[in-house]
Amino acid sequence: MKKIGYLFLVFGIACSTPKKEKAEKLYNTHCASCHIAPSPTDLPKHLWSESVLPEMAARMGIKDSTYSPYAKYSFREQEAIMRTGLYNVAPQMSQEEWVLLKEYIIESAPEKIDSIAITALDSKLSQFVSKPVNLDSIAGSSITYLDTKSSEGIIVSANLAGKVSKYDYLSKKTVYQDNFEDAVTSFTQKDSVGFVTMVGNLNPSEIANGKIYQMSNSRIDEIAANLHRPVYTSVFDLNKDGSNEVLVSEFGHLTGMLSLWSKEGNSPYRKRVLLGQPGVVRTIVKDMNSDGKADVIALTSQGNEGVTILYQEEDLNFRSDQVIRFNPLYGSSWFDLVDYNNDGFYDIITVHGDNADNTYVKKSYHGMRVYLNNGENQFEEKYFYPLYGATRFVANDFDQDGDLDIGIVSSFPDYEKNPEFSFVYLENLDSENFKFEAFGLENPSLGRWLLMDTGDIDRDGDEDIILSSFTYYFTPVPDYLYKQWFSSDVDLMVLENQFQ
């Protein structure tokens, strides 16, 4: 009997091993075809089975009578989704293969994913003094754009209702206001010309109704329309012909793009797609290869997450090179170019933590990452600071000791247990060995912090940090915080640097 039992065991292993190998091959083939394949252990079982796998099946042409990708949308939205053709594809595998792949993922996934080991913050951020700012008489806050003009002592902000304000910090007065019909996500001034970007739909949508207006000499002209949820705009004379080009990060939803709007003389702006993928978050214009031409660096999320350098060649043509790739579950939210180690080359800092999607769970891989440049625009991750829901950061030598200190905002921290992690200040103690001391705010929950900027807003010779609040309800929070935010008169929080 022992021998028969042994034979059954061997036979079982022999049968299961090829089955598992086939499932792994299916996973690596189909889940890595357009982005890095996440590990099945990156999400808990219930999110794979209830959210990710049904959507994955729909995009692979696998029919499931229990799931419709159109169910939660209006008829107009359904029509827009249908036009993408994303769900109108031939089956990418047989039903038997799909069942095998699905079982492999669910069996491999944990009941719960790893959590971040929380180290308490020092709430005595003595280098900065918190100064709340109230911009209007309306309780709560919905700021969608923030910029600091240090030379003028002005904080520029815009909100969900399309109201643009300029606030003089020293006089405590609003010195300029303008109203647009939609939420403003970018307000760029080039000489005497202003460019105002409106997102169209704040919530995920395939309907492209964003716009850009140009303001000059008391005249307002629409220069771009039918944009797909534009969240960031860069204005730059890329080819040095005396006319500014407009780079638009159309974040989109299921689809999206990085678009370039250019014109010759008095002709209208014309659109060209530089990157045809959703989730474009931000662009920066720099000469990355020292050839005298302005290049474009873009951060993308929504699937094929990463940092891409678009090297400019001739006549506004670009060569694309994705120099960093991320797990598609990271929720990449912001990036910047810095020379972290003072070697003369641009390094990259990123934050990851967008959690307002179909996989809402606290993720230990959220946080800030530092990538160093080897001098040939090849980047290697050298440091990771874990932080649930990290969405923005600023890097500056705030204590003027020759290295970069970093402030990070989290819009999706663990509000139940650790709301103090909605803002973290990392004082750089040893740059070479990436040793930081972490501080928090004394009153971290006065707002739901979303955006952040820096500038010498009090004009005392050092850089201050400005936070803006956005109390829009997009993920679960404790009732007491929800009530507190919506009755609060705090729109901005200025952290006045006391170094000088």
C-alpha positions in Angstrom: 0.0 0.0 0.0 2.9 2.3 0.8 4.3 1.7 -2.7 0.9 2.5 -4.4 0.6 5.7 -2.3 4.1 6.7 -3.4 3.2 6.1 -7.1 0.1 8.3 -6.8 2.2 11.0 -5.2 4.8 10.9 -8.0 2.0 10.8 -10.6 0.3 13.8 -9.0 3.6 15.8 -9.0 4.3 14.9 -12.6 0.8 16.1 -13.7 0.8 19.3 -11.7 4.3 20.4 -12.7 3.5 20.8 -16.4 0.2 22.4 -15.5 1.9 25.0 -13.4 4.6 25.6 -16.0 1.9 26.2 -18.6 0.1 28.6 -16.3 3.3 30.5 -15.6 4.0 30.7 -19.3 0.5 32.1 -20.0 1.0 34.6 -17.2 4.3 35.8 -18.4 3.2 35.9 -22.0 -0.2 37.7 -21.6 0.4 39.8 -18.4 3.7 41.2 -19.7 2.7 41.9 -23.3 2.3 45.7 -22.8 3.7 46.3 -19.3 5.8 44.7 -16.5 3.9 41.6 -15.2 3.1 42.2 -11.5 3.6 39.3 -9.1 0.4 37.5 -8.1 1.5 38.3 -4.5 1.2 42.0 -5.1 -2.6 41.9 -4.5 -4.8 39.9 -2.2 -7.0 37.1 -3.6 -10.3 39.1 -3.4 -9.0 41.9 -5.5 -7.7 39.6 -8.2 -11.0 37.6 -8.3 -13.4 40.5 -7.9 -11.7 43.3 -9.8 -8.6 42.6 -11.8 -9.3 39.3 -13.4 -12.8 40.1 -14.7 -11.4 43.3 -16.3 -8.4 41.4 -17.6 -10.7 38.8 -19.2 -12.8 41.5 -20.9 -9.7 43.1 -22.5 -8.6 39.7 -23.7 -11.9 38.9 -25.4 -12.9 36.3 -22.8 -16.6 36.3 -22.3 -18.0 36.3 -18.8 -21.8 36.5 -18.3 -21.2 37.8 -14.7 -19.2 40.9 -15.7 -19.7 43.8 -18.1 -17.1 46.5 -18.5 -19.9 48.9 -19.5 -22.2 48.3 -16.6 -21.4 51.2 -14.3 -21.3 53.9 -17.0 -23.9 56.2 -18.6 -25.0 55.6 -22.2 -22.7 58.4 -23.4 -19.8 57.0 -21.6 -20.5 53.5 -22.9 -20.5 54.8 -26.4 -17.1 56.5 -25.8 -15.7 53.2 -24.4 -17.0 51.2 -27.3 -15.3 53.5 -29.8 -11.9 52.6 -28.2 -12.4 49.0 -29.3 -10.6 47.7 -26.2 -13.3 45.2 -25.4 -14.0 44.3 -29.0 -11.2 41.8 -29.6 -10.9 38.2 -30.5 -10.2 35.8 -27.6 -6.5 35.8 -26.8 -6.7 32.3 -25.4 -9.1 29.4 -25.0 -11.5 29.1 -22.1 -9.5 26.2 -20.8 -6.3 28.3 -20.8 -8.1 31.2 -19.1 -9.4 28.9 -16.3 -5.9 27.6 -15.9 -4.4 31.1 -15.7 -7.1 32.4 -13.4 -6.7 29.5 -11.0 -2.9 29.9 -11.0 -3.2 33.6 -10.0 -5.8 33.1 -7.3 -3.9 30.2 -5.8 -0.6 32.2 -5.8 -2.1 35.3 -4.3 -2.1 35.8 -0.5 -5.2 36.5 1.6 -3.4 39.7 2.7 -0.4 41.5 1.2 2.6 42.7 3.1 2.3 45.9 5.1 4.8 48.7 5.8 6.7 48.5 9.0 5.7 51.8 10.5 8.4 53.9 12.2 7.0 56.8 14.3 7.5 60.3 12.9 9.0 63.1 15.0 6.1 65.6 15.0 8.4 68.4 16.2 9.3 69.8 12.8 11.1 72.7 14.4 12.6 74.0 11.1 9.2 75.0 9.8 6.2 76.8 11.3 2.8 75.8 10.0 0.6 78.7 8.8 -2.9 77.8 7.6 -4.4 79.9 4.8 -8.1 80.4 4.1 -8.7 81.6 0.5 -12.5 82.0 0.6 -15.6 81.7 2.8 -16.5 78.2 1.5 -15.9 75.3 3.9 -13.8 72.5 2.6 -11.3 72.8 -0.3 -11.1 71.6 -3.9 -7.7 73.0 -5.2 -6.7 71.3 -8.4 -3.7 73.5 -9.3 -0.9 75.1 -7.2 2.1 77.3 -8.0 4.3 79.6 -6.0 5.7 82.8 -7.5 8.5 83.7 -5.1 9.6 86.9 -6.9 6.1 88.3 -6.5 5.2 86.7 -3.1 2.2 85.2 -4.7 0.5 81.8 -4.5 -1.5 80.9 -7.6 -4.2 78.3 -7.2 -7.2 77.0 -9.0 -10.1 74.8 -7.9 -12.7 72.3 -9.1 -15.1 75.1 -10.0 -12.6 76.7 -12.4 -11.7 79.7 -10.2 -8.1 80.9 -10.5 -6.8 83.0 -7.6 -3.6 84.8 -6.9 -3.0 85.2 -3.2 -0.4 87.8 -1.8 1.0 85.9 1.2 2.5 88.9 3.1 -0.6 91.1 2.7 -3.0 88.1 3.2 -5.1 89.3 0.3 -6.4 87.8 -2.9 -5.1 90.2 -5.7 -6.5 88.4 -8.8 -9.4 86.2 -9.6 -10.7 84.7 -12.8 -13.4 82.1 -13.5 -13.5 79.3 -16.1 -16.2 76.8 -16.8 -14.3 73.8 -15.6 -11.7 72.5 -13.2 -8.3 74.0 -14.0 -5.2 71.7 -13.8 -2.5 73.9 -15.3 -1.9 77.7 -15.5 1.3 78.6 -17.4 2.6 82.1 -18.0 5.0 82.6 -20.9 6.1 86.3 -21.1 2.7 88.1 -21.4 0.8 85.1 -22.6 -1.1 82.8 -20.2 -2.2 79.2 -21.0 -5.1 77.7 -18.9 -5.8 74.0 -19.1 -9.1 72.5 -18.0 -9.5 68.8 -17.3 -13.0 68.3 -18.6 -13.8 65.3 -16.5 -12.2 64.9 -13.1 -13.4 61.3 -12.7 -12.3 58.5 -15.0 -13.9 58.9 -18.4 -13.3 58.2 -22.1 -15.1 61.4 -23.0 -12.5 63.9 -24.3 -13.8 67.4 -23.4 -10.7 69.1 -21.9 -9.6 72.5 -23.3 -6.7 74.9 -23.3 -7.3 78.7 -23.5 -4.6 81.3 -24.4 -4.9 84.7 -22.6 -3.1 87.7 -24.1 -3.8 91.4 -24.1 -7.2 91.0 -22.3 -8.2 88.4 -25.0 -9.0 84.8 -24.4 -8.9 82.3 -27.2 -9.5 78.5 -27.2 -6.4 76.9 -28.8 -7.0 73.3 -28.1 -10.2 71.3 -27.5 -11.4 67.7 -27.2 -8.5 66.9 -24.9 -8.7 63.6 -22.9 -8.5 64.6 -19.2 -5.4 66.9 -19.5 -3.7 67.1 -16.1 -0.4 68.9 -16.9 0.8 71.4 -19.6 4.3 72.4 -20.5 4.9 75.4 -22.8 8.3 75.7 -24.4 9.9 76.7 -27.7 11.3 73.3 -28.4 12.8 73.9 -31.8 13.9 77.5 -31.1 11.9 79.0 -34.0 10.5 81.8 -31.8 7.1 80.1 -31.4 6.1 78.2 -28.3 4.9 74.6 -28.5 2.4 73.2 -26.0 3.0 69.7 -24.5 -0.2 68.3 -23.0 -0.3 65.3 -20.6 -3.7 63.8 -21.5 -4.0 61.4 -18.6 -7.2 59.9 -20.1 -8.7 56.7 -18.7 -8.6 53.5 -20.8 -6.9 55.5 -23.5 -4.8 58.7 -23.3 -1.7 60.3 -24.8 1.1 62.8 -24.6 0.2 65.4 -27.3 2.3 68.2 -28.9 0.5 71.3 -30.2 2.5 73.5 -32.5 1.9 76.2 -35.1 3.6 78.3 -37.7 3.0 82.0 -37.7 -0.6 83.0 -37.3 -1.9 79.5 -38.2 -4.0 77.5 -35.6 -2.3 75.0 -33.4 -2.1 71.5 -34.8 -2.0 68.3 -32.7 0.5 65.5 -32.9 0.6 62.4 -30.7 4.1 61.7 -29.1 3.1 58.9 -26.8 -0.1 57.0 -27.4 -0.9 55.6 -24.0 -3.0 56.5 -21.0 -1.8 57.9 -17.7 0.6 60.6 -18.8 1.2 62.5 -15.6 3.8 65.2 -16.2 6.5 66.4 -18.6 9.8 68.2 -18.0 11.8 69.8 -20.8 15.6 69.5 -20.6 18.5 68.7 -22.9 19.3 65.2 -21.7 22.0 64.2 -24.1 23.8 67.6 -24.4 23.2 68.0 -28.2 21.7 71.4 -27.9 18.2 70.3 -28.5 15.4 70.4 -25.9 14.2 66.9 -25.0 11.0 65.8 -23.3 10.9 63.6 -20.2 7.5 62.1 -19.3 6.0 60.1 -16.4 3.3 57.6 -17.3 1.0 55.4 -15.2 -2.2 53.5 -15.9 -0.6 50.2 -17.1 2.7 50.8 -18.9 4.2 52.8 -16.0 7.6 54.4 -16.3 9.7 57.4 -17.2 10.3 58.0 -20.9 12.8 60.3 -22.5 11.8 61.7 -25.9 15.0 62.8 -27.6 14.4 65.6 -30.0 16.0 65.0 -33.4 14.9 67.4 -36.3 11.7 69.3 -37.1 10.1 68.4 -33.7 10.5 64.7 -34.3 11.4 62.6 -31.3 13.0 59.3 -30.5 11.4 57.5 -27.5 13.3 55.6 -24.8 11.6 54.3 -21.7 14.5 54.5 -19.3 12.6 53.3 -16.2 9.7 50.9 -16.0 7.5 50.3 -13.0 5.1 47.6 -11.8 1.6 48.7 -13.2 0.2 48.5 -9.6 2.6 51.3 -8.3 0.2 54.2 -9.1 3.0 56.5 -10.3 2.0 60.0 -9.3 4.9 62.5 -9.7 8.6 62.8 -10.7 11.3 65.4 -10.9 14.8 65.7 -12.3 17.5 66.6 -9.7 21.2 66.2 -9.4 21.1 64.2 -6.2 24.7 63.3 -5.9 26.2 66.5 -7.5 27.9 64.7 -10.3 26.6 66.9 -13.1 23.9 64.5 -14.4 20.2 64.6 -13.9 18.9 61.9 -11.5 15.2 61.1 -11.1 13.0 61.0 -8.0 9.5 59.4 -8.3 6.6 58.9 -6.0 4.0 56.1 -6.3 0.7 55.9 -4.5 -2.3 56.7 -6.6 -4.9 54.4 -4.9 -8.2 55.8 -6.3 -8.7 52.8 -8.6 -10.1 49.3 -8.7 -7.4 47.8 -6.4 -7.8 49.9 -3.3 -5.7 48.4 -0.6 -2.7 49.6 1.4 0.3 48.7 -0.7 3.8 48.3 0.8 5.4 49.1 -2.6 4.0 52.7 -2.5 6.5 55.4 -1.6 9.4 57.4 -3.0 12.3 56.2 -5.1 15.6 57.7 -6.0 17.2 56.7 -9.3 20.8 57.7 -10.0 22.1 58.4 -13.5 25.3 56.7 -14.6 26.1 59.5 -17.0 24.5 57.9 -20.0 20.8 58.3 -19.0 20.7 54.8 -17.6 19.0 54.9 -14.2 19.3 52.6 -11.2 17.1 52.6 -8.1 19.3 53.4 -5.1 16.8 54.3 -2.4 13.2 53.5 -1.5 11.2 55.2 1.3 7.9 53.3 1.8 4.8 55.5 2.3 1.2 54.4 1.6 -0.4 56.6 -1.0 2.5 58.9 -1.8 1.3 61.4 -4.5 3.6 64.5 -4.5 7.0 65.5 -3.4 9.4 68.4 -3.4 13.2 68.2 -3.2 15.3 71.1 -2.1 18.2 72.0 0.2 15.9 73.4 2.8 18.5 73.6 5.6 21.2 74.8 3.2 23.8 72.2 4.2 24.6 71.1 0.6 22.2 68.2 0.1 18.6 67.6 -0.9 15.9 67.3 1.7 12.5 66.0 0.6 8.9 66.7 1.5 6.3 64.1 0.6 2.5 64.3 0.5 0.3 61.2 0.8 -3.3 61.6 -0.3 -4.0 57.9 0.6 -2.2 57.2 3.9 -3.7 54.8 6.5 -6.1 57.4 7.9 -7.5 54.9 10.4 -4.2 54.2 12.1 -1.6 56.7 11.0 -3.1 59.9 9.6 0.1 61.7 10.5 1.8 60.1 7.4 -0.2 62.4 5.1 2.9 64.6 5.1 6.5 63.5 5.7 9.6 65.7 5.7 12.9 63.8 5.2 15.9 65.7 6.5 19.0 64.5 4.7 21.6 63.5 7.2 24.0 61.5 5.0 23.4 61.9 1.3 25.9 59.2 0.1 24.3 56.5 2.3 20.7 57.8 2.0 20.2 58.4 5.7 17.2 60.6 6.5 15.4 61.7 9.6 11.6 61.7 9.2 9.3 64.4 10.6 5.6 65.0 10.4 3.2 67.9 11.1 1.9 68.8 14.5 -1.6 69.0 13.1 -1.5 66.7 10.0 -5.3 66.4 9.5 -6.3 70.0 9.0 -6.7 69.2 5.3 -6.5 66.4 2.9 -3.2 67.3 1.3 -3.0 66.7 -2.5 -0.6 69.2 -4.1 2.6 70.8 -3.0 5.1 73.4 -4.1 8.1 75.4 -2.8 9.2 79.0 -2.8 10.4 81.8 -0.6 6.9 83.0 -0.1 7.7 85.0 3.0 10.8 86.5 1.3 13.2 85.8 4.1 15.9 84.1 2.1 15.0 80.4 2.4 12.6 78.0 0.7 9.2 77.4 2.2 6.8 74.5 1.5 3.2 75.1 0.5 0.5 72.3 0.7 -3.0 72.5 -0.7 -6.1 70.6 0.4 -8.6 68.7 -1.7 -11.4 67.3 0.4 -13.1 65.5 -2.5 -14.3 62.1 -1.3 -12.7 59.5 -3.5 -11.6 56.8 -1.0 -12.8 55.7 2.4 -11.8 57.8 5.4 -12.9 57.9 9.0 -16.1 59.8 9.6 -14.5 62.2 12.0 -12.0 63.3 9.3 -14.6 63.6 6.6 -16.6 65.9 8.8 -13.6 67.9 9.9 -12.3 68.5 6.3 -15.7 69.6 5.0 -16.2 72.0 7.8 -12.6 73.3 7.7 -11.6 76.7 6.3 -8.0 75.6 5.6 -7.3 75.7 1.8 -3.5 76.0 2.0 -0.8 75.2 4.6 2.4 77.2 4.4 5.3 75.7 6.2 7.5 78.7 6.8 11.2 77.8 6.9 12.9 79.1 9.9 16.4 78.4 8.8 17.4 82.1 8.1 
